[in-house]
Amino acid sequence: MPVLTYVLDGDPGLPETVTASADSVYSFTKTIYEPTSGIHKGMQARKMLVQVLSNDVNMTKDGTAPTATAGTNLGLTMPKDSNFVVVGINAIRNMKWLNAVAGSNATVKGEPYF
């Protein structure tokens, strides 16, 4: 697998790990990318480094709910062990995901940059 390099300018915030169980739609907690306390209070993340740690996920960034592969397959499939950067507060706010394969659990980790 090739080594990927990310240039993330800015100050990193607190990461969040979310395990998507069953077939529900998930997103990051708002206070992770728009904190109400701490050194980033009142700031908005400019970027979010995202890791898909276990099982593939279907992801959208426009606020619509993604669907499982067995359904209408709405969203971009991000494979297990992938890393990517979401740029812009609107894309971060509207990012949603669910397990790409119905009935499996996926874990997604995100770290905001301010």
Stockholm file with secondary structure:
# STOCKHOLM 1.0

chainA/1-114         MPVLTYVLDGDPGLPETVTASADSVYSFTKTIYEPTSGIHKGMQARKMLVQVLSNDVNMTKDGTAPTATAGTNLGLTMPKDSNFVVVGINAIRNMKWLNAVAGSNATVKGEPYF
#=GR chainA/1-114 SS CCCCCCCCCSCBCCCEEEEECTTCCBCCCHHHHSCSSSTTTTCCCSEEEEEEEESCEEEESSSCCCCCTTTTCCSEEECTTCEEEEESHHHHHHCEEEESSTTCCEEEEEEEEC
#=GC SS_cons         CCCCCCCCCSCBCCCEEEEECTTCCBCCCHHHHSCSSSTTTTCCCSEEEEEEEESCEEEESSSCCCCCTTTTCCSEEECTTCEEEEESHHHHHHCEEEESSTTCCEEEEEEEEC
//
